[in-house]
Amino acid sequence: MKKITLLLLLPFTLFAQEDLLKDVDSASSQKSKVESAFKALKIVNIESTKLAAKGDLYFIVAHRFGSVKDGFEGAYGLDNAVTQLKFVYGLTDWLTISAARSEPAYDFSGKFLLKSQETNGFPLAIAAFTSLAFNNTLKENIYPNMKFENRLVYVAQLLVSRKVNSNLSLELAPTFFHENFVIDDNQDNSQYAVGMGGRYKFAKRWSVNVDYAAHLNRSSTSPYKDPLSIGVDLDTGGHVFQMHFSSSQGIHEAGFLGNTTGDWGKGDVFFGFNLLRVF
């Protein structure tokens, strides 16, 4: 009797197993949002595809010491430092706004999430970044005909990243920026660059970050160079601390994209850090 009962129940058992397998397959193929490819809002200088969460307020201190090339005379970079103070707010889950002040510029910006990377779905994260800066270094005693609109700088970027795995993330950032006033008469006011960068997590809380921007229409007489930055991120839970060396002392977009003076080949680099605290 027991054998007969088992034989009768066998088909139901097989069907039940098939249903369970279907459920497992369907769960494994479901789309889900991939966590941020980057821990910080910037890779080093270039904006990352990470946005502030809705309601989160960030206070950021970005500091760039002077060139280490100055040696003892410049206290190995301690003199002639530049600091930016910045507030970033997550207005919605798809919109982050910010306001910043540094010695060279006032800076107001927005970052928009266009598409998130998905597991078993869309392979990339895409965001747009735009900013309006006011160049404070253009002085009337040097340029007596300077007007307010001459100080304005506009930036627009498309940020495209992919979190390749739990350790490696990469990003490409096609960029347009327009300076209403350029020092080099041969330089177009409208300029183009392609930024690229990446993050590699080598320990639980540590990663190495690199970013670079290739200027596409720089004047042949321009004294400026393409910026290259290398650093590490420390994620302490409450904040991310970024330490790096960069060929650019400029912090706002037009500052490092169009006006980088340093040269890694000549040891003309700047040590700096970005300290982020979220509330």
C-alpha atoms as a printed R data frame, in Angstrom:
    type eleno elety resid chain resno      x      y       z
1   ATOM     1    CA   MET     A     1  0.000  0.000   0.000
2   ATOM     2    CA   LYS     A     2  2.824  2.393   0.851
3   ATOM     3    CA   LYS     A     3  4.470  1.734  -2.496
4   ATOM     4    CA   ILE     A     4  1.219  2.441  -4.341
5   ATOM     5    CA   THR     A     5  0.772  5.719  -2.415
6   ATOM     6    CA   LEU     A     6  4.326  6.820  -3.272
7   ATOM     7    CA   LEU     A     7  3.751  6.074  -6.940
8   ATOM     8    CA   LEU     A     8  0.567  8.132  -6.909
9   ATOM     9    CA   LEU     A     9  2.323 11.078  -5.208
10  ATOM    10    CA   LEU     A    10  5.403 10.998  -7.457
11  ATOM    11    CA   PRO     A    11  3.901 13.059 -10.337
12  ATOM    12    CA   PHE     A    12  2.769 15.771  -7.910
13  ATOM    13    CA   THR     A    13  6.254 15.865  -6.375
14  ATOM    14    CA   LEU     A    14  7.863 16.282  -9.790
15  ATOM    15    CA   PHE     A    15  5.463 19.085 -10.736
16  ATOM    16    CA   ALA     A    16  6.159 20.823  -7.416
17  ATOM    17    CA   GLN     A    17  9.924 20.623  -8.042
18  ATOM    18    CA   GLU     A    18  9.475 22.123 -11.525
19  ATOM    19    CA   ASP     A    19  7.460 25.000 -10.063
20  ATOM    20    CA   LEU     A    20 10.159 25.668  -7.475
21  ATOM    21    CA   LEU     A    21 12.868 25.663 -10.156
22  ATOM    22    CA   LYS     A    22 10.814 28.099 -12.236
23  ATOM    23    CA   ASP     A    23 10.532 30.402  -9.220
24  ATOM    24    CA   VAL     A    24 14.308 30.253  -8.673
25  ATOM    25    CA   ASP     A    25 15.029 30.981 -12.339
26  ATOM    26    CA   SER     A    26 12.568 33.840 -12.416
27  ATOM    27    CA   ALA     A    27 14.023 35.366  -9.202
28  ATOM    28    CA   SER     A    28 17.559 35.136 -10.562
29  ATOM    29    CA   SER     A    29 16.553 36.899 -13.786
30  ATOM    30    CA   GLN     A    30 14.751 39.791 -12.085
31  ATOM    31    CA   LYS     A    31 16.155 43.276 -12.617
32  ATOM    32    CA   SER     A    32 17.565 45.124  -9.621
33  ATOM    33    CA   LYS     A    33 19.351 48.451  -9.234
34  ATOM    34    CA   VAL     A    34 23.127 48.177  -8.904
35  ATOM    35    CA   GLU     A    35 24.559 50.048  -5.929
36  ATOM    36    CA   SER     A    36 26.606 53.156  -6.706
37  ATOM    37    CA   ALA     A    37 29.661 52.475  -8.812
38  ATOM    38    CA   PHE     A    38 31.514 55.093  -6.763
39  ATOM    39    CA   LYS     A    39 31.426 55.814  -3.029
40  ATOM    40    CA   ALA     A    40 32.099 59.532  -3.396
41  ATOM    41    CA   LEU     A    41 30.384 62.207  -5.455
42  ATOM    42    CA   LYS     A    42 33.651 62.731  -7.365
43  ATOM    43    CA   ILE     A    43 36.203 60.230  -8.632
44  ATOM    44    CA   VAL     A    44 38.985 62.712  -7.866
45  ATOM    45    CA   ASN     A    45 38.259 65.886  -9.836
46  ATOM    46    CA   ILE     A    46 35.656 64.540 -12.246
47  ATOM    47    CA   GLU     A    47 32.076 64.084 -11.035
48  ATOM    48    CA   SER     A    48 30.976 60.472 -10.547
49  ATOM    49    CA   THR     A    49 27.522 59.066 -11.335
50  ATOM    50    CA   LYS     A    50 26.738 58.903  -7.605
51  ATOM    51    CA   LEU     A    51 24.022 61.289  -6.403
52  ATOM    52    CA   ALA     A    52 23.108 62.316  -2.889
53  ATOM    53    CA   ALA     A    53 20.142 60.392  -1.504
54  ATOM    54    CA   LYS     A    54 16.904 62.357  -1.143
55  ATOM    55    CA   GLY     A    55 17.123 64.601   1.915
56  ATOM    56    CA   ASP     A    56 20.859 64.042   2.478
57  ATOM    57    CA   LEU     A    57 22.986 67.131   3.024
58  ATOM    58    CA   TYR     A    58 26.718 66.908   2.325
59  ATOM    59    CA   PHE     A    59 29.343 69.331   3.534
60  ATOM    60    CA   ILE     A    60 32.545 68.998   1.498
61  ATOM    61    CA   VAL     A    61 35.942 70.530   2.106
62  ATOM    62    CA   ALA     A    62 38.190 70.226  -0.952
63  ATOM    63    CA   HIS     A    63 41.766 71.390  -0.430
64  ATOM    64    CA   ARG     A    64 44.710 71.627  -2.819
65  ATOM    65    CA   PHE     A    65 48.141 72.491  -1.487
66  ATOM    66    CA   GLY     A    66 50.673 74.332  -3.627
67  ATOM    67    CA   SER     A    67 53.018 72.490  -5.967
68  ATOM    68    CA   VAL     A    68 55.435 70.077  -4.322
69  ATOM    69    CA   LYS     A    69 57.936 71.274  -6.943
70  ATOM    70    CA   ASP     A    70 58.365 74.513  -4.964
71  ATOM    71    CA   GLY     A    71 60.407 72.535  -2.442
72  ATOM    72    CA   PHE     A    72 61.524 74.102   0.810
73  ATOM    73    CA   GLU     A    73 60.848 77.657  -0.400
74  ATOM    74    CA   GLY     A    74 57.151 76.870  -0.789
75  ATOM    75    CA   ALA     A    75 57.073 74.539   2.239
76  ATOM    76    CA   TYR     A    76 56.596 71.650  -0.199
77  ATOM    77    CA   GLY     A    77 53.152 72.859  -1.098
78  ATOM    78    CA   LEU     A    78 51.904 74.237   2.209
79  ATOM    79    CA   ASP     A    79 52.073 77.762   0.810
80  ATOM    80    CA   ASN     A    80 49.661 79.025  -1.860
81  ATOM    81    CA   ALA     A    81 46.927 76.499  -1.114
82  ATOM    82    CA   VAL     A    82 43.388 76.618  -2.510
83  ATOM    83    CA   THR     A    83 40.283 75.511  -0.575
84  ATOM    84    CA   GLN     A    84 36.714 74.966  -1.704
85  ATOM    85    CA   LEU     A    85 33.757 74.781   0.689
86  ATOM    86    CA   LYS     A    86 30.716 73.080  -0.808
87  ATOM    87    CA   PHE     A    87 27.176 72.157   0.213
88  ATOM    88    CA   VAL     A    88 25.402 69.385  -1.689
89  ATOM    89    CA   TYR     A    89 21.744 68.468  -1.182
90  ATOM    90    CA   GLY     A    90 19.686 65.554  -2.489
91  ATOM    91    CA   LEU     A    91 16.537 67.340  -3.613
92  ATOM    92    CA   THR     A    92 15.078 64.084  -4.959
93  ATOM    93    CA   ASP     A    93 16.491 60.633  -5.639
94  ATOM    94    CA   TRP     A    94 17.240 61.764  -9.197
95  ATOM    95    CA   LEU     A    95 18.349 65.380  -8.621
96  ATOM    96    CA   THR     A    96 21.269 66.686  -6.562
97  ATOM    97    CA   ILE     A    97 22.025 70.401  -6.272
98  ATOM    98    CA   SER     A    98 25.084 72.168  -4.862
99  ATOM    99    CA   ALA     A    99 26.686 75.516  -4.132
100 ATOM   100    CA   ALA     A   100 30.392 76.092  -3.595
101 ATOM   101    CA   ARG     A   101 32.903 78.841  -2.903
102 ATOM   102    CA   SER     A   102 36.630 78.798  -3.478
103 ATOM   103    CA   GLU     A   103 39.150 81.572  -3.977
104 ATOM   104    CA   PRO     A   104 38.934 81.389  -7.794
105 ATOM   105    CA   ALA     A   105 35.177 80.914  -8.215
106 ATOM   106    CA   TYR     A   106 31.608 80.706  -7.011
107 ATOM   107    CA   ASP     A   107 29.989 77.559  -8.367
108 ATOM   108    CA   PHE     A   108 26.357 76.382  -8.598
109 ATOM   109    CA   SER     A   109 25.513 72.988 -10.071
110 ATOM   110    CA   GLY     A   110 22.983 70.222 -10.563
111 ATOM   111    CA   LYS     A   111 23.364 66.504 -11.207
112 ATOM   112    CA   PHE     A   112 20.528 64.480 -12.738
113 ATOM   113    CA   LEU     A   113 20.201 60.698 -12.739
114 ATOM   114    CA   LEU     A   114 18.985 59.608 -16.173
115 ATOM   115    CA   LYS     A   115 19.319 55.823 -15.861
116 ATOM   116    CA   SER     A   116 20.564 53.417 -13.203
117 ATOM   117    CA   GLN     A   117 22.671 50.358 -13.895
118 ATOM   118    CA   GLU     A   118 20.686 47.154 -13.368
119 ATOM   119    CA   THR     A   119 21.535 43.569 -12.584
120 ATOM   120    CA   ASN     A   120 20.197 41.451 -15.476
121 ATOM   121    CA   GLY     A   121 19.153 44.698 -17.132
122 ATOM   122    CA   PHE     A   122 20.591 47.987 -18.345
123 ATOM   123    CA   PRO     A   123 24.413 47.727 -18.171
124 ATOM   124    CA   LEU     A   124 25.292 51.371 -17.455
125 ATOM   125    CA   ALA     A   125 24.524 54.222 -15.079
126 ATOM   126    CA   ILE     A   126 23.951 57.538 -16.855
127 ATOM   127    CA   ALA     A   127 23.789 60.971 -15.243
128 ATOM   128    CA   ALA     A   128 23.964 64.559 -16.491
129 ATOM   129    CA   PHE     A   129 25.898 67.301 -14.729
130 ATOM   130    CA   THR     A   130 25.680 71.038 -15.345
131 ATOM   131    CA   SER     A   131 27.184 73.996 -13.544
132 ATOM   132    CA   LEU     A   132 27.440 77.765 -13.644
133 ATOM   133    CA   ALA     A   133 30.612 79.316 -12.222
134 ATOM   134    CA   PHE     A   134 31.607 82.906 -11.561
135 ATOM   135    CA   ASN     A   135 35.347 83.462 -12.109
136 ATOM   136    CA   ASN     A   136 36.611 85.608  -9.264
137 ATOM   137    CA   THR     A   137 40.232 85.792 -10.444
138 ATOM   138    CA   LEU     A   138 39.543 88.312 -13.229
139 ATOM   139    CA   LYS     A   139 40.306 91.642 -11.579
140 ATOM   140    CA   GLU     A   140 39.213 95.049 -12.881
141 ATOM   141    CA   ASN     A   141 42.648 96.563 -12.221
142 ATOM   142    CA   ILE     A   142 44.102 94.053 -14.721
143 ATOM   143    CA   TYR     A   143 41.126 93.991 -17.118
144 ATOM   144    CA   PRO     A   144 39.503 97.445 -16.792
145 ATOM   145    CA   ASN     A   145 36.755 96.651 -19.317
146 ATOM   146    CA   MET     A   146 35.670 93.524 -17.450
147 ATOM   147    CA   LYS     A   147 31.909 93.050 -17.182
148 ATOM   148    CA   PHE     A   148 29.859 90.692 -15.030
149 ATOM   149    CA   GLU     A   149 28.965 88.382 -17.921
150 ATOM   150    CA   ASN     A   150 32.657 88.036 -18.849
151 ATOM   151    CA   ARG     A   151 33.221 86.151 -15.593
152 ATOM   152    CA   LEU     A   152 30.661 83.425 -16.269
153 ATOM   153    CA   VAL     A   153 31.645 79.830 -17.081
154 ATOM   154    CA   TYR     A   154 29.160 77.156 -18.188
155 ATOM   155    CA   VAL     A   155 29.732 73.398 -17.971
156 ATOM   156    CA   ALA     A   156 27.686 70.437 -19.242
157 ATOM   157    CA   GLN     A   157 28.706 66.794 -18.842
158 ATOM   158    CA   LEU     A   158 27.269 63.404 -19.608
159 ATOM   159    CA   LEU     A   159 28.486 60.880 -17.023
160 ATOM   160    CA   VAL     A   160 28.423 57.226 -18.070
161 ATOM   161    CA   SER     A   161 29.701 54.571 -15.659
162 ATOM   162    CA   ARG     A   162 29.719 50.825 -15.261
163 ATOM   163    CA   LYS     A   163 30.292 48.872 -12.089
164 ATOM   164    CA   VAL     A   164 32.173 45.963 -13.663
165 ATOM   165    CA   ASN     A   165 32.274 43.960 -10.431
166 ATOM   166    CA   SER     A   166 32.320 44.587  -6.679
167 ATOM   167    CA   ASN     A   167 35.862 46.001  -6.905
168 ATOM   168    CA   LEU     A   168 36.143 47.762 -10.269
169 ATOM   169    CA   SER     A   169 34.138 50.719 -11.628
170 ATOM   170    CA   LEU     A   170 34.819 52.777 -14.765
171 ATOM   171    CA   GLU     A   171 33.433 56.050 -16.105
172 ATOM   172    CA   LEU     A   172 33.465 58.150 -19.282
173 ATOM   173    CA   ALA     A   173 32.510 61.847 -19.201
174 ATOM   174    CA   PRO     A   174 32.089 63.758 -22.502
175 ATOM   175    CA   THR     A   175 32.203 67.437 -21.561
176 ATOM   176    CA   PHE     A   176 31.360 70.834 -23.020
177 ATOM   177    CA   PHE     A   177 32.351 74.032 -21.246
178 ATOM   178    CA   HIS     A   178 32.204 77.659 -22.267
179 ATOM   179    CA   GLU     A   179 34.290 80.457 -20.784
180 ATOM   180    CA   ASN     A   180 33.014 83.914 -21.638
181 ATOM   181    CA   PHE     A   181 36.559 85.214 -21.202
182 ATOM   182    CA   VAL     A   182 39.766 83.386 -22.170
183 ATOM   183    CA   ILE     A   183 43.274 84.741 -21.685
184 ATOM   184    CA   ASP     A   184 44.664 83.140 -24.855
185 ATOM   185    CA   ASP     A   185 43.277 85.014 -27.895
186 ATOM   186    CA   ASN     A   186 43.665 81.859 -29.999
187 ATOM   187    CA   GLN     A   187 41.524 79.747 -27.677
188 ATOM   188    CA   ASP     A   188 37.863 79.218 -28.547
189 ATOM   189    CA   ASN     A   189 35.470 80.205 -25.790
190 ATOM   190    CA   SER     A   190 33.532 76.974 -26.353
191 ATOM   191    CA   GLN     A   191 35.702 74.008 -25.431
192 ATOM   192    CA   TYR     A   192 35.362 70.228 -25.442
193 ATOM   193    CA   ALA     A   193 36.931 67.486 -23.369
194 ATOM   194    CA   VAL     A   194 36.541 63.783 -22.672
195 ATOM   195    CA   GLY     A   195 37.003 62.779 -19.063
196 ATOM   196    CA   MET     A   196 37.674 59.214 -17.992
197 ATOM   197    CA   GLY     A   197 38.257 57.609 -14.646
198 ATOM   198    CA   GLY     A   198 37.960 54.558 -12.499
199 ATOM   199    CA   ARG     A   199 37.917 53.133  -9.008
200 ATOM   200    CA   TYR     A   200 39.451 49.879  -7.814
201 ATOM   201    CA   LYS     A   201 38.603 48.637  -4.326
202 ATOM   202    CA   PHE     A   202 41.624 46.834  -2.900
203 ATOM   203    CA   ALA     A   203 40.499 46.500   0.737
204 ATOM   204    CA   LYS     A   204 37.253 46.636   2.724
205 ATOM   205    CA   ARG     A   205 37.310 50.418   3.125
206 ATOM   206    CA   TRP     A   206 40.051 51.464   0.691
207 ATOM   207    CA   SER     A   207 40.097 52.091  -3.049
208 ATOM   208    CA   VAL     A   208 42.502 53.650  -5.541
209 ATOM   209    CA   ASN     A   209 40.967 56.257  -7.875
210 ATOM   210    CA   VAL     A   210 42.291 57.731 -11.126
211 ATOM   211    CA   ASP     A   211 40.832 60.324 -13.495
212 ATOM   212    CA   TYR     A   212 42.084 62.145 -16.589
213 ATOM   213    CA   ALA     A   213 40.572 64.636 -19.027
214 ATOM   214    CA   ALA     A   214 41.676 65.067 -22.637
215 ATOM   215    CA   HIS     A   215 41.034 68.588 -23.972
216 ATOM   216    CA   LEU     A   216 39.911 68.297 -27.600
217 ATOM   217    CA   ASN     A   217 40.284 71.817 -28.978
218 ATOM   218    CA   ARG     A   218 43.012 73.472 -26.913
219 ATOM   219    CA   SER     A   219 44.890 76.232 -28.684
220 ATOM   220    CA   SER     A   220 48.421 75.368 -29.833
221 ATOM   221    CA   THR     A   221 49.658 78.477 -28.006
222 ATOM   222    CA   SER     A   222 47.917 77.593 -24.739
223 ATOM   223    CA   PRO     A   223 50.147 77.139 -21.664
224 ATOM   224    CA   TYR     A   224 47.663 74.709 -20.102
225 ATOM   225    CA   LYS     A   225 47.731 70.908 -20.024
226 ATOM   226    CA   ASP     A   226 45.414 67.933 -19.553
227 ATOM   227    CA   PRO     A   227 44.765 67.091 -15.872
228 ATOM   228    CA   LEU     A   228 45.751 63.709 -14.418
229 ATOM   229    CA   SER     A   229 44.884 62.791 -10.831
230 ATOM   230    CA   ILE     A   230 45.673 59.704  -8.753
231 ATOM   231    CA   GLY     A   231 44.515 59.064  -5.203
232 ATOM   232    CA   VAL     A   232 42.900 56.818  -2.628
233 ATOM   233    CA   ASP     A   233 39.477 56.816  -0.950
234 ATOM   234    CA   LEU     A   234 38.899 55.862   2.679
235 ATOM   235    CA   ASP     A   235 35.288 55.006   3.521
236 ATOM   236    CA   THR     A   236 34.797 55.450   7.261
237 ATOM   237    CA   GLY     A   237 31.023 54.922   7.208
238 ATOM   238    CA   GLY     A   238 30.081 58.454   8.233
239 ATOM   239    CA   HIS     A   239 32.137 60.078   5.507
240 ATOM   240    CA   VAL     A   240 34.525 59.423   2.641
241 ATOM   241    CA   PHE     A   241 38.036 60.865   2.849
242 ATOM   242    CA   GLN     A   242 39.810 61.252  -0.497
243 ATOM   243    CA   MET     A   243 43.573 61.886  -0.685
244 ATOM   244    CA   HIS     A   244 45.284 62.427  -4.012
245 ATOM   245    CA   PHE     A   245 47.990 63.959  -6.160
246 ATOM   246    CA   SER     A   246 46.880 65.966  -9.185
247 ATOM   247    CA   SER     A   247 48.488 68.034 -11.917
248 ATOM   248    CA   SER     A   248 45.662 70.546 -11.383
249 ATOM   249    CA   GLN     A   249 45.223 72.862  -8.443
250 ATOM   250    CA   GLY     A   250 41.860 73.988  -9.803
251 ATOM   251    CA   ILE     A   251 38.808 72.383  -8.210
252 ATOM   252    CA   HIS     A   252 35.758 73.624 -10.129
253 ATOM   253    CA   GLU     A   253 35.260 72.094 -13.595
254 ATOM   254    CA   ALA     A   254 36.595 74.878 -15.814
255 ATOM   255    CA   GLY     A   255 39.516 75.288 -13.426
256 ATOM   256    CA   PHE     A   256 40.914 71.811 -13.954
257 ATOM   257    CA   LEU     A   257 39.556 71.094 -17.463
258 ATOM   258    CA   GLY     A   258 40.788 74.265 -19.115
259 ATOM   259    CA   ASN     A   259 43.413 75.797 -16.822
260 ATOM   260    CA   THR     A   260 45.652 73.017 -15.510
261 ATOM   261    CA   THR     A   261 49.238 74.227 -15.162
262 ATOM   262    CA   GLY     A   262 50.948 71.245 -13.521
263 ATOM   263    CA   ASP     A   263 53.075 68.638 -15.257
264 ATOM   264    CA   TRP     A   264 53.656 65.166 -13.813
265 ATOM   265    CA   GLY     A   265 56.754 64.763 -15.990
266 ATOM   266    CA   LYS     A   266 58.377 67.755 -14.267
267 ATOM   267    CA   GLY     A   267 57.211 66.888 -10.760
268 ATOM   268    CA   ASP     A   268 54.814 69.834 -10.805
269 ATOM   269    CA   VAL     A   269 51.903 68.221  -8.929
270 ATOM   270    CA   PHE     A   270 49.603 69.227  -6.105
271 ATOM   271    CA   PHE     A   271 48.661 67.152  -3.069
272 ATOM   272    CA   GLY     A   272 45.085 67.538  -1.888
273 ATOM   273    CA   PHE     A   273 42.072 65.972  -0.283
274 ATOM   274    CA   ASN     A   274 38.276 65.938  -0.453
275 ATOM   275    CA   LEU     A   275 36.546 65.432   2.884
276 ATOM   276    CA   LEU     A   276 32.826 64.563   2.697
277 ATOM   277    CA   ARG     A   277 30.462 64.557   5.639
278 ATOM   278    CA   VAL     A   278 26.800 63.628   5.185
279 ATOM   279    CA   PHE     A   279 23.993 64.736   7.509
